[in-house]
Amino acid sequence: MVHYRPILLAKRGELTALKALPAPVWTNMTPVMQVPPREWDFDKSAFKKTLEDHLTDLPKKLATATKGHSAYVDVSLLDSTGPVFGGSHALAWLIDEAATHDLHLIPFVQSNSDARALTAAADVHARRATGIGIRLRVEDWVSINAGALPAVLSRLGLAATDADVFVDVEREFSVVVAAAVTTELSAQDGAYTFRARAVGGAGFPDTTGLAKGLSEFSREDWKLFASTYRARFATGATTPDFFDYAVNNPASEVVIDPKLLSISALFRYTTDDAWLIAKGDLFKGSGGRGIGGAAMLPPLTLLRAHPTYTVPIRTATDDWIDAVVATVGSPGNPEMWRRWATERHLAVVAHQIASPI
């Protein structure tokens, strides 16, 4: 059975989406929750919150959103690795504090994480036997750099059988990359037996400069995984799990002064093998421009008329879209749009991994 391990930002939209998911979606899903970076106050040239204030409520929020289901936690986006709350590393503090809310968190690190993060992850595993998730960048794949993974495992004091490895193609998808993934998995087969292993990448497109209307983009990360899965299944090799970044493109995250930021109505919709991106007029613009939630009505109307609307399944997101188009539901705001887009994406992938691939 394939397990889904999506990498999600621990922001309100994504957390609300997780909380609203029906129980069957959680059956074969363990999300990686990335602690978002602190917000910057451009007027004061300082962070809006201290690192401790930024973290304080997060364990409880994660427990509420996951409804007690296990998750990984990743602090690689934080600006500081300094001690918090009397000397703990943020990764260790989050995991220990989450345990007081009956939430089992698993440390998640990168193959190039700094020494403090690796030490914290190793400490948590030694105390709690959590295992550790490790994201392998392309340059640290076993088939490319045979020494990278052993070095990380050694630094963590971790047996391969306690490691959940994420083979990340990052943002490259092609026939050549697909062949490289096959080579990488075969190289790992000969050297390691992991607790779990997932294949994926950041397939969601950069929407910067996208024209108004409805655009369609292939879900290349899913197609790469599916082809890899089928090839290994056909030969009797151990098949991988799947991970992605849901409807987030990590490369498009930029920090801009909110006073200068223009936000268009934009909705991200997942179908079986594509994303439909519906874009409308300005929700918010500099100088008071923008028409608020009303800007979302025309793009959702276009989306609802598309032939792959509700393909492969109907979700709660579609009920919301129908209500907005019928003008009996609130068109919301960017946070709500991210919530409904994420909720549908997770439900669609859960359906796909539960079906023949």
C-alpha positions in Angstrom: 0.0 0.0 0.0 1.4 3.4 -1.0 1.7 6.0 1.8 1.4 9.7 1.1 3.8 12.1 2.8 3.0 15.7 1.7 5.2 18.5 2.7 3.0 21.4 3.9 3.6 24.8 5.4 2.1 25.0 8.9 0.0 28.0 8.2 -3.7 28.6 9.0 -5.0 27.7 5.5 -3.1 24.4 5.5 -3.9 23.6 9.1 -7.6 24.2 8.5 -7.5 21.9 5.5 -5.9 19.1 7.5 -8.5 19.5 10.3 -11.4 19.3 7.9 -10.1 16.1 6.1 -12.4 13.1 6.4 -10.9 10.2 8.4 -10.2 7.9 5.4 -7.8 10.4 4.0 -5.6 10.0 7.1 -5.4 6.2 6.7 -2.3 6.3 4.5 -1.0 9.8 5.0 1.7 11.3 7.3 2.3 15.0 6.5 5.6 16.9 6.9 4.7 20.1 8.7 7.2 22.9 7.8 7.4 25.6 10.4 7.0 28.8 8.4 9.5 31.6 8.7 8.8 34.5 11.0 7.0 37.6 9.5 9.1 40.7 9.0 7.9 44.2 10.0 9.1 46.4 7.2 8.3 49.6 9.1 10.4 48.6 12.1 13.0 46.6 10.2 12.6 43.7 12.6 10.7 40.5 13.0 7.1 40.9 14.2 7.6 38.2 16.9 10.4 36.7 18.9 11.3 33.1 17.9 9.7 31.8 21.1 6.4 33.8 20.4 6.4 32.4 16.9 6.6 28.8 18.2 4.6 28.9 21.4 1.1 28.0 20.1 2.3 25.8 17.2 2.3 22.4 19.0 -1.3 22.8 20.1 -2.3 24.0 16.6 -0.6 21.0 15.0 -2.4 18.6 17.4 -5.7 20.2 16.6 -5.1 20.1 12.9 -3.9 16.5 12.7 -6.5 15.2 15.2 -3.9 13.1 16.9 -2.4 11.5 13.7 1.4 11.4 13.5 3.3 13.9 11.5 6.8 15.0 10.8 8.1 18.5 11.8 10.7 20.5 9.8 12.3 23.7 11.1 14.6 24.3 8.1 12.7 27.5 7.1 13.4 29.2 10.4 15.9 32.1 10.4 17.5 31.0 13.7 18.8 27.8 15.1 19.6 29.3 18.5 18.2 27.9 21.7 14.6 28.6 22.8 12.7 28.1 26.1 15.7 27.6 28.3 18.1 26.0 26.0 16.2 23.6 23.7 16.6 23.5 19.9 13.3 24.5 18.2 13.0 21.0 16.7 13.3 19.2 20.0 11.1 21.7 21.8 8.3 21.4 19.3 8.3 17.6 19.5 8.5 17.5 23.3 5.7 20.1 23.6 3.5 18.3 21.1 3.7 15.2 23.1 2.0 17.0 26.0 -0.9 17.4 23.5 -0.9 13.7 22.6 0.7 14.4 19.2 3.5 12.2 18.0 5.9 14.2 15.9 8.9 12.8 14.0 11.9 15.0 13.4 12.6 15.9 9.7 15.9 17.1 8.5 17.7 17.8 5.2 20.8 16.1 3.9 22.5 19.5 4.4 21.0 20.5 7.7 23.3 22.2 10.2 24.9 20.5 13.1 22.4 21.9 15.7 19.4 20.5 13.8 21.0 17.1 13.4 22.0 17.0 17.0 18.4 17.9 18.1 17.0 15.2 15.8 19.4 12.6 17.1 18.5 13.6 20.7 14.8 13.3 20.1 15.2 9.9 18.4 17.4 8.6 21.2 14.8 9.6 23.8 11.6 8.8 22.0 12.5 6.2 19.3 10.7 8.4 16.8 12.8 7.6 13.8 13.9 10.5 11.6 12.7 11.8 8.2 15.6 12.7 5.8 15.1 14.7 2.7 17.8 13.8 0.1 18.7 16.6 -2.3 19.7 15.4 -5.8 23.3 16.2 -5.1 23.3 13.9 -2.1 21.6 10.9 -3.8 23.5 7.6 -3.2 24.0 7.2 -6.9 25.7 10.6 -7.2 27.5 11.1 -3.9 27.8 7.7 -2.1 29.3 9.3 1.1 26.5 11.9 1.8 23.8 9.6 3.3 26.2 7.5 5.4 27.6 10.8 6.8 24.1 12.0 7.8 23.1 8.7 9.3 26.3 8.6 11.3 25.9 12.1 12.5 22.3 11.2 13.6 23.4 7.9 15.2 20.6 6.4 13.1 20.2 3.0 11.6 18.8 2.9 8.1 15.9 0.9 9.4 14.9 3.9 11.5 15.2 6.4 8.6 12.3 7.6 6.4 14.1 8.8 3.2 12.5 11.3 0.8 14.2 11.1 -2.6 13.6 14.6 -3.9 13.9 15.4 -7.6 13.3 19.0 -6.5 11.9 20.9 -9.6 13.2 18.8 -12.4 10.9 16.4 -14.4 11.9 14.7 -17.6 12.7 11.3 -19.1 16.3 11.8 -18.0 15.2 12.5 -14.4 12.9 9.5 -14.4 15.8 7.3 -15.4 18.0 8.9 -12.7 15.3 8.1 -10.1 15.3 4.5 -11.2 19.1 4.3 -10.9 19.0 6.0 -7.5 16.4 3.6 -6.0 18.4 0.6 -7.4 21.6 2.0 -5.8 19.8 2.3 -2.4 18.3 -1.2 -2.8 21.8 -2.6 -2.8 23.0 -0.7 0.3 20.1 0.2 2.6 16.9 -1.1 4.1 14.9 2.0 5.2 11.9 2.2 7.4 10.2 4.0 4.6 11.2 5.6 1.3 9.2 8.2 -0.8 9.8 9.7 -4.2 8.6 13.2 -5.2 9.3 16.8 -5.8 8.0 20.3 -6.1 5.9 20.1 -9.2 3.4 22.9 -8.7 4.2 25.7 -11.2 5.2 29.3 -10.5 2.1 31.4 -11.1 4.0 34.7 -11.2 2.8 36.6 -14.3 0.1 34.1 -15.2 -2.6 35.6 -17.4 -6.1 36.0 -16.2 -8.5 33.1 -17.1 -8.0 29.3 -16.8 -4.6 27.7 -17.2 -3.7 24.0 -17.1 -0.4 22.5 -16.0 0.6 18.8 -16.0 1.2 17.2 -12.6 4.7 16.1 -13.5 5.6 15.1 -9.9 2.6 12.6 -9.8 3.4 11.3 -13.3 7.0 10.7 -12.4 6.1 8.9 -9.2 3.4 6.8 -11.0 5.8 5.7 -13.7 8.5 4.8 -11.2 6.0 2.9 -9.1 4.7 0.9 -12.1 8.2 0.0 -13.3 9.3 -1.3 -9.9 6.1 -3.1 -9.3 6.4 -4.9 -12.6 9.9 -6.2 -11.6 8.9 -7.1 -8.0 11.1 -4.4 -6.5 10.1 -2.6 -3.4 7.8 0.2 -4.4 8.2 3.7 -3.0 5.8 6.0 -1.2 4.8 9.4 -2.7 5.4 12.9 -1.5 4.8 16.4 -2.9 4.5 20.0 -1.8 0.7 19.9 -2.5 -0.3 23.3 -4.1 2.8 25.1 -2.9 5.8 26.1 -5.0 8.7 26.6 -2.6 10.6 28.6 -5.1 7.9 31.2 -5.4 7.9 32.1 -1.7 9.1 35.8 -1.5 9.1 38.4 1.2 7.4 41.6 0.1 6.2 44.6 2.1 2.4 44.0 2.4 1.9 47.7 1.6 3.4 47.1 -1.9 1.8 43.7 -2.5 -0.8 43.2 -5.1 -2.9 40.0 -4.8 -5.0 38.6 -7.6 -7.8 36.2 -7.1 -6.2 32.9 -7.9 -7.4 29.3 -7.2 -5.4 26.1 -7.5 -7.4 23.1 -8.4 -6.2 19.5 -8.6 -7.5 16.9 -11.1 -6.2 13.4 -11.7 -3.2 14.4 -13.8 -3.3 18.2 -14.0 -3.7 21.5 -12.0 -6.2 24.0 -13.2 -5.3 27.5 -12.1 -8.1 30.1 -12.3 -7.0 33.7 -12.1 -9.2 36.8 -11.8 -8.9 40.5 -11.0 -7.2 42.1 -8.1 -8.3 41.0 -4.6 -6.0 43.6 -3.2 -3.7 46.2 -4.7 -1.4 49.0 -3.6 -3.2 52.3 -3.0 -6.4 50.6 -2.1 -7.0 49.0 -5.5 -8.8 45.6 -5.6 -12.3 44.4 -5.2 -11.9 41.8 -2.5 -13.5 38.4 -2.6 -15.7 39.4 -5.5 -12.7 39.0 -7.7 -12.9 35.2 -7.2 -16.3 34.7 -8.7 -15.4 34.9 -12.4 -12.4 32.5 -12.2 -14.4 30.0 -10.1 -17.2 30.2 -12.7 -14.7 29.3 -15.4 -13.3 26.5 -13.3 -16.7 25.0 -12.6 -17.4 24.8 -16.4 -14.2 22.9 -17.2 -14.7 19.3 -18.3 -12.4 17.9 -15.6 -14.2 19.7 -12.8 -14.7 17.1 -10.0 -12.3 14.6 -11.7 -11.4 12.1 -10.4 -13.6 12.7 -7.3 -16.0 15.2 -5.9 -14.7 16.8 -2.6 -15.8 19.4 -0.1 -13.9 21.9 -2.1 -16.3 21.4 -5.0 -19.3 22.0 -2.7 -17.7 25.3 -1.7 -17.0 26.3 -5.3 -20.6 25.5 -6.3 -21.9 27.7 -3.4 -19.7 30.6 -4.4 -20.7 30.4 -8.1 -24.4 30.2 -7.0 -23.7 33.4 -4.9 -24.9 31.6 -1.7 -21.4 31.1 -0.3 -18.5 33.5 0.6 -15.8 33.8 -2.0 -13.4 34.3 0.9 -9.8 35.5 0.8 -6.3 34.1 0.0 -6.2 32.1 3.3 -9.5 30.5 2.5 -8.4 29.8 -1.1 -5.3 28.0 0.1 -7.4 26.0 2.6 -9.8 24.7 -0.1 -7.1 24.1 -2.7 -5.0 22.1 -0.2 -8.0 20.2 1.1 -9.0 19.0 -2.4 -5.4 18.2 -3.4 -4.9 15.9 -0.3 -8.2 14.2 -0.9 -7.4 13.6 -4.6 -4.0 12.1 -3.9 -5.5 9.9 -1.1 -7.9 8.6 -3.7 -5.2 8.0 -6.2 -2.9 6.1 -3.9 -5.8 3.9 -2.8 -6.6 3.1 -6.4 -4.5 0.9 -8.9 -1.6 3.1 -10.0 
